[in-house]
Amino acid sequence: MATMKQTRVRHQMSFDQLEGFLAVARLLNFSRAASTLYRTQPTLSQQIQRLEKEFGRKLFDRDFKAVKLTQAGIMLQRYAEELMALRAGALEAIRQIKANPRGCLRIGANDATFLYVLPNALANFRRVYPQVQVNITRNFSHKIVEKIQEGNIEIGIVSLPRTAKGLEILPIFSAELKVVLPPDHPLAEKKEITPAEVSFYPLLLPRIGRTRKMIEDLLRPYRKTVQISMELASVEIIKKYVSAGIGISLLPEGFAQAEVAAGTLKLVPLRGHKLFRELGLIYRRGSPLSLPAKAFLDIVQNHLPSPDRVGASTK
């Protein structure tokens, strides 16, 4: 029983008491120590008494002339200073973690998103949080949703619109699709191209995904069977084959800026019915984000242009 009581008493010691003890030990005056800590002298005296009861030794010799540390008090002063320093170090370390997260950021998206949408955001993230390891998963949007739901990755960037159980969805990107064609194509000099004109030519389309569905839905009223020259796995291959004259396609302007600048591709807006590629950041609802994930979310919101046509995709 005595051991249980002693253990219970030891758990009562606090950093607040040690702070009071060190103030008295430094000033050797209870009144001045209480004043510096914004406490009353009786409160400070009670804290010292509780410490003395816990250690079973007097910590100060007190008489009407002066306050002096006892031998036990001198020993406790050294340990108390070390404990307070450790506490300050721990608080600073936690503060640094909050300000500069460490660990791993697990993020998923398709190749085009990593190539054309996220480079600046990821570069800014790496510059601000160099100690965070970035683990990238590349896959189609529906696969990214599955991996988020399974907990294999923490943040995903997927095509919108989209509904999925248990996910938070934050729209982060919207870009108009334009007709992409080689510079010598018959439609290349037009200021705008109608969907009917697009439907007349062979198309290079993604194998699956939201963009392909939008294009097919747009062109179906003008041609019962859309002329698909090839189904390709990546935007890079689509651009290469368009420049080779195998077919035309529709892409966001930002995905072909380098080729347009080099003169190997032309981009022409659609007339009338516009299409928009929209992306959203997703994560599991009710599952707290890690510090690296929260930091990345802040970076994305600050460095990606706000989507100006959320929900404008053609269905």
JOSULDA-V722635 format. One record per residue. PSI is psi in whole degrees, -180 to 180 (* if undefined). D_FIRST is the distance of its C-alpha to the first C-alpha in Angstrom with 1 decimal. Layout:
# JOSULDA-V722635
psi = {PSI PSI}
d_first = {D_FIRST D_FIRST}
This chain:
# JOSULDA-V722635
psi = {-40 -40 -41 -43 -42 -40 -40 -39 -43 -34 -9 -19 137 165 -29 -42 -42 -37 -43 -43 -45 -34 -43 -41 -33 -42 -19 42 117 -39 -48 -38 -44 -40 -42 -27 0 43 164 154 -42 -39 -45 -41 -40 -37 -42 -41 -39 -39 -43 -36 -39 -44 -14 23 150 138 -23 142 124 129 -176 -14 -43 166 129 148 138 178 -41 -38 -40 -41 -44 -35 -44 -47 -37 -40 -40 -42 -42 -36 -41 -40 -46 -39 -41 -44 -41 -39 -42 -40 -41 -37 -42 -39 -34 81 148 176 -145 134 117 111 143 146 175 173 -44 -39 -43 -36 -39 -17 -41 -9 -47 -41 -43 -36 -43 -40 -46 -35 -41 -34 69 -18 -2 127 130 118 114 132 123 126 174 159 -44 -30 -36 -41 -45 -42 -35 -47 -33 -11 13 -28 162 -36 138 154 120 164 145 161 157 141 139 138 136 15 142 135 120 108 132 -12 138 131 139 136 137 157 127 129 164 155 -26 12 148 -26 -1 -28 0 149 -31 153 133 156 -36 -41 -39 -42 -16 -20 153 143 146 115 155 152 -41 174 171 -41 -44 -44 -41 -44 -45 -42 -37 -40 -18 -37 -20 -16 126 -41 115 135 98 111 -45 149 121 156 -15 156 -38 -44 -40 -47 -42 -43 -30 -47 -25 -3 17 -24 -177 170 -175 129 157 144 -42 -19 -12 21 -41 -42 -37 -43 -34 -9 12 -15 156 146 129 131 154 147 137 -108 111 148 145 134 121 140 148 147 132 150 165 129 136 -5 115 134 145 164 -43 -39 -41 -41 -41 -40 -44 -43 -46 -44 -29 -22 -6 140 141 134 126 -6 51 130 8 1 142 135 *}
d_first = {0.0 3.8 5.4 5.1 6.3 8.6 9.9 10.7 12.5 14.4 15.8 17.4 19.9 23.3 26.8 27.9 25.9 27.1 30.6 30.4 29.2 32.0 34.6 33.7 33.7 37.1 38.8 37.0 37.6 35.1 38.0 39.9 36.8 35.9 39.6 39.7 36.7 38.0 35.0 35.0 34.1 31.4 29.8 29.9 28.6 25.6 24.9 25.3 23.0 20.2 20.9 20.9 17.5 16.1 18.0 17.5 21.3 24.4 26.4 29.6 31.5 33.2 36.2 39.2 41.1 39.0 35.7 34.8 32.2 30.0 29.6 26.2 28.0 30.8 28.5 26.7 30.2 31.2 28.3 28.5 32.2 31.6 29.1 31.5 34.3 32.5 31.8 35.5 36.6 34.5 36.0 39.4 39.1 38.2 41.1 43.4 42.4 43.3 46.5 47.4 45.9 45.5 45.3 48.0 50.3 51.5 54.7 57.5 61.1 64.6 66.7 68.9 65.9 64.6 68.1 69.4 66.7 63.5 64.7 64.5 61.1 59.7 61.3 59.8 56.4 56.7 57.8 55.0 52.2 53.4 50.0 49.9 51.3 53.7 53.9 57.1 58.0 61.7 62.7 64.5 63.0 62.1 60.3 58.4 57.2 56.0 54.1 52.4 51.4 50.0 48.0 50.0 51.1 49.8 53.0 56.5 59.9 62.1 65.4 65.6 66.0 63.1 60.6 57.6 54.5 51.3 52.9 53.4 57.0 58.2 62.0 62.6 66.2 69.6 72.9 76.4 77.9 81.3 84.0 83.9 87.1 89.2 91.4 94.6 93.6 96.0 93.4 92.1 94.3 93.4 91.4 89.7 89.7 89.6 87.5 90.8 91.9 88.6 89.0 92.3 90.9 88.7 85.0 82.3 79.0 75.3 74.6 72.0 70.3 70.7 73.5 75.6 75.2 76.2 79.3 80.4 79.9 82.0 84.9 85.1 87.4 89.9 89.9 88.8 87.6 86.1 87.6 84.7 86.0 82.7 79.0 77.0 73.4 73.2 74.7 75.8 77.9 79.3 80.5 82.1 84.0 85.1 86.5 88.3 90.0 88.5 87.4 85.9 82.5 80.4 77.6 75.8 77.8 74.9 74.8 78.4 78.8 79.4 82.1 83.8 83.9 85.3 87.9 87.0 85.9 86.8 84.6 86.4 84.7 85.1 87.4 86.1 83.0 80.4 77.5 74.2 71.6 68.2 64.8 61.3 57.9 55.5 51.7 49.3 48.5 44.8 43.8 42.8 45.2 44.0 44.8 47.9 49.2 48.7 50.5 53.3 53.7 54.2 56.7 58.7 58.9 60.1 62.6 64.2 66.9 66.0 67.6 70.5 71.4 68.1 69.0 72.7 72.9 75.7 74.6}
